[in-house]
Amino acid sequence: MSAATVSRGARRFLLASAAALVLALAADLAALPRRTLVVLALFGFVLHALFGKAYSLVPSYFDRRLAVPRAPAVHLPLSLVGVAGLALAPLAGVPGLVGTVGAAGWALGVAVFLAALGWTLRGNLTGAETATGEANAGRRTVDRFANGFVPVVLAYLAFGSYETLAAVVGLPAVLGPYPPRASHLLGAGTAALLVFAVGFRLLPRFLVAHPPRALVAVVLPAGAVAPLLLAASLARRGLAFRTGAALEAVAVVGFALSFVALFARSDRRRVGFYGVFAGVVAGLLAVAAGLWIAFGPSVPGLVPAHLRLNLVGFLGLTVVGVSYQFYPPAVGTFPGAGDRTALVALVALAGGLLLTAAGLVAGNAALGDAGTAVSLAGALLHLYLLAGLFRER
């Protein structure tokens, strides 16, 4: 029963995540404040999906069962209140209390998540126990190394959530009350690093191949150090910022090369893998934009393009692709269910994103809006597929 409870909670997080992606793209199309877009895309879409799968996967990767099976059911309402309040707060005419309630709800939800996982993993915080069976004995070195970075992910989540709360309610902020700092802690430190750590365990098994160990050894340390450097030096754009940008680029490029190697070594060609492939391509474009921001002359539109390539592209397409691996669209019996619809959703999300990024960099608002509308259509298809699959379960 506890496994079913956790699984049901994970599905609800993923459904909330898919709905938040629709809202994020609609907010972008409506030209709402950038902070609203960031909250819906990062907090609502990316992090909700990662929370849901972390409740299911992380305990098993540490040879444990979730100690508090009902934690997802407690966490999700708090988190939804948090996202709603934080997304509405930047809008004109919204009382300050809305943002305060949102920040408090988000922080309380994160506290539930951290407490549940912390209590579950006690006694094995380094991840030395991996639950890797004898049939996969050759994977243990990578599994153990990847596990060791999960506590770093949790630390970034706690840090970024505190900075978010501090900026809203007036608590002393460690890095200062500048929301993009917290976004980098949560986006690069929590979301991207968790994709790296869990991805090096999950994707090789999906593809029945082994990742290049040299890349694993480079990606995870670089991905662990870079977010702190970026967040701490974001406003100054000096040596620390450039070092952080370079390290994050190394991590993303290394992860992309690792996935391409896995893909090439595998004979499996499922629809979800194309989503991850599109995600790592978007990640390469995002780090190229990030390196230009750090080292090159200012280009109007490059920062918002970088934001979207990371949140909707690298993290977003990866999340969508992996979700189709866990919940295959082809098993659905409702109208439109199937890999073809999933592929259309992925193509719309990725193609629309490229148009949006190009429009932002070129200063062509019509092109950017057209791209966002195409991505929105893909997000609606993704939400439809997940809702139908979960309803049939």
N, C-alpha and C positions, 0 to 999 in steps of 0.2 A: 504493500500500500504506500509506503514512503517513497519508493521509486516512482510510482504513478503520480503522487502528489507533486514531486519535484518536476517531473516531465510536463505535467499540466501547467505548472507555474512558468516553466521555460517557454512553452508555447504562447502563453499570455504576454510575456515580455516581447517575444518576437512579433506578435500581432500589433502591440503598441508601437514597436519600432517601425514597422511598415507604415502604420498610420501617420507617425511623426514625419516620415520621409515625404509623404504626400503633402502634409501641412507645410513642411520646410520649403518645398518647391513652389507651392502655391504662394507662400509668403514672399519668396524671391520674385515671382512673377508680379506680385502686387507691389513690389518695391518697398516692402516694410524695412524697418531698421536692420542693419547688418547683425546687431546683437541678437535680434529675434531669430534670424536665420541660423546663426551659430548655435543657439540654444536648441532649436528644433532639430537641426541636423546632427549636432554632436551629442548633446545630452539626451534628446528624445529618440533619434534614430540609431546612431552608432552604439552609444553606451547601453541603451536598453537591450539591444540585440546581444551585446557582449555579456551583460548581466545574466540574461536568460541562459545562454550556453555555458557560462562559467559555473552557474549553480549545478549544471548537469555534468560538465566535463572535469573541472578542476579537482573535485574530491576523488574521482576515479583515477585521475592521473597521479594522485598522491597516495593511492591505495587506501582510500577512505570512502565512507559514505557521508553525505551531507548530514551533519549532526542535528540540524533543525529543519526538517522537511517543509515546514510551513513558512520558513523565512521568505521565500519568493512572494507568497500571498500577502505578507505584511509589508514587504518592501515596495511592491508595485504601486499601490495607491499613494504612498508617500512620494514616490518618484514622479508619478503623474502630476500630483499637485505641484511638485517642485518645478517640473518642466513648464507647466501651464503658467505658473506665477512668474518665473524668470523670463519666459517668452513674451508675456504681456507687459512686463514692467517698462520696457523701453518705449512703448507706444504713448502717444500724446494723450494727456488727460487721464491716464491710469494712476490711481492713488499709490503712494509709496508703499503702503501696507501690502499690496499685492506682491511686490518684489520680495518683501521681507518674509511673507508666508511661503513664497516659492523657494527662496534660499534655505529656509528652515526645513521645509518638506524634503528638498533634495538631500540636505545634510543628514537628516534622520534616516532616510532610505539608505544612504550610503553606510551609515552606522550599522544598520541591520545587516547589510551585505557583508561588511567587514567583520562584524561579530560572528556571524554564522560561519563564514569561511575560516576565520581565525580559530574558532573553537573546533571546527572540523579538522583542521590541519595541525593542531597542537601536537607536539612530539615528532613532527615530520616537516617542519617549516622549510628545510633546505630541499625537500623533495628527493631525498636519497632513496626512499621507497617509492617505486614508480608503478608497481602493479604490471610491469612488462613481463609477459610470460616467456617460457623457454623457446617457444616458436619464434619469438622476436628478440632473442637475446642480443643479436647484433645491433639492435636499436637502443640498448640501455644507456650507452654513453651519451648519446644525443638527448634521450628522454630525461636523464638525470640533470644534464646541463641546462636544458630548457626549463625544467621545474624550478631551478634555482632562481630564475628571474621573475617568477610569479609574485613572490613577496615584494619585489621592487615595483611591480605593477600596482599592487595594493597600496604601497606607500605613496605612489604618485596619485592614486585615487583619493586617498585621505588628504593629501597636501592640496591638490587642486580643488577639492570640495570645500576645504576650510577657507582657502583664498577666495572662493566664490561667495561663501557666507560672509566672510569678513568685509568684502567690498560692499555688500548690500546693507549689513546691519551695523557697520562701524566698528567692528573689532579690529585690533591691530593686525595688519596683514604683513606677513613675512617678506614678501616681494613687492608690496605696495598695492594700492587699490586700482589696478589697471586690468580690466577683465581679460584682454588677450593673453596675459601671463597665465591665468588659470586655464584658459582654453588650450594653451600649449602643454601645460602639465597633464590635462585630461586627454587631449587629442593624441599627442605624441607619446607622453609618458604612460598613460593607461591604455588607450585603445590600440595604438600602433604596436607598442611593446607586447601587449597581450596577443595581438595577431601574430607577431613573430614567435613568441614562446609557445603558444598553443598550436600555431601553424606548423612548426617543426615537428610536432608530435602527430598532428591530425592529418595533414596533407600527404605525408609519405605513406600512411596507411591507406588513405583513399586511393592513391595512385599506385600502390604496391611497388614502391621504389624507395631508394635511399637518397637523402639529400647530401650534397657535398659537405663533408664535415668541416672543411676549412672555412666555408662560408658561414656555417652555423657559429663557429668560434669567433667570427668577426661581427656578424650582424647583431647578436644579442648584447654584447658589451657596448657597442657603438650606440645601439638603440636605447640602452639604459642610461647612458651619460648625456646624450644630446639634448633631451627635453629640459633638463635642469639648466643647462647652459643657455638654451634658447629663451626659456622663460625669465631667467634672471637678468638677461642682457637685452631684452626685446626693445626697450625704449632707446638704448644707446647705440645699438648696431655697431659695436666695436669688435675687438679681437675675439672676445668670448662668444659673441653672437655668430661670427663667421666660423669659429671652430665648431660650435653647435650645429650650424647649418651643414657644414662639411660632414660631420659625424652622422647626422640624420640621413644625409644623402648616401653615405656608405651603407648604412643599415638598410635603407629601402632598395637601393640597387642590388645589394647582396641578396636580399630576400627575393627580389624579382628574378635574379639569375638562378637562385636555388629552385624556385618554382618552375622556371623554364626547363631546367635540367630534369626535374621530376617528371614534368609533362612529356619531355622528349623520350625519357626512359620507359614510360608507361604506354601500354596499348589501350588504356581506358580513355574513352572520349564521351564523358557524360556532360550534360548541359551546364551543370554547376561549375565545372572546371573552366568553362569559357568565361564565366563571370569572374572567377579569380584571376584568370589571364588578363581580362580587360582591366581588373583592378590594379594589377601590378604595372600594366602599361600606363594607366593614369597616374600611378605612384611615381613612375619615372618622369612624367611630364611635370608633376607637382614638385619634385626635388629640383628639376631643371629651373623651374620658376623660382623656387626658394633660393637656389644658388645665385641666380641673377639678382634677386632682391638683396642678398647679402653682399655680393661682390660687384655688381654692375650698376650702371646709372639708373635713375628712377624711370620707370615706365608706367604711365597711368593705366590702371586696370589690372596690373599684374598681381597685386596683392589679393583682390577679390577672386581672380582666376585661380590663384594658388590655393585659396581657402576651399573653393568648390572642387578642385581636382583632388584635394586630400579627403574632404568629408564625403562628397557624393561619389568620387572616383575611387581612390585607393582603398579607403576604409569601407565605403558604401558598397561598391561593386563586389568587393571581397565578401562582405557580410551576406549580400544577396546570393552570390554564387554558392557559398558554403551552406546557406539555408536550403537551397535546392538539393544539395547532397543529403542532408538530413531528412528532408521532406520532399521526396521526388514528385514532381508535378504529374508524372505519367501514371501514378497510382490513383489519381482522382477520377471520379466518375461523373462529376458535375460538368455542365456545359463549358467548353473551352479548356478544360484541364488537359495538360500534356506538355511535353518538352517543347513543342513548337511555340506555344504561348509564352513559356518561360524564356525561350530564346528571343522572341519579339520584345519582351519586357527588358531583357538585358541589352539588346541592340538599341532600343529607344533610350534607355538610361545612359548608355555610353555615348551613343551618337549625339544625343541632345547635350550632354555635358561638353563634348568637344566643340559644338557650335556655340554654347554659352561662353566657354573660355575664350574662343576665338573672337567672339563679339566684344567681350570685355577688353581684351588686349588691343583690338583694333578700334575701340571706341564706337562700335556699331551697335546701338541699343536694340534695333530691330532684329538683328541676327542673334544677339544674346537672348532676347525674349523668346524668339522662335525656338532656340535650343532648350530653354527652360520649359517651354510648353511641351516639347517632345519628351523631355525627361519626366515631366509630370505624368504624361500618358503612360510611360513605362512604370512609374511608381504605382499608379492606380492598378495596372495589370498585376504587378507584384503583390499588392495588398489583396486583390481579388483571389489570386491563386492561394496565398497563405490562408485567407479566411475560409475558402472552400475546403482546403485540405484539413484544416483544424476542425471544421464543423463535422466533416465525415469521420474524424477520429473520435 
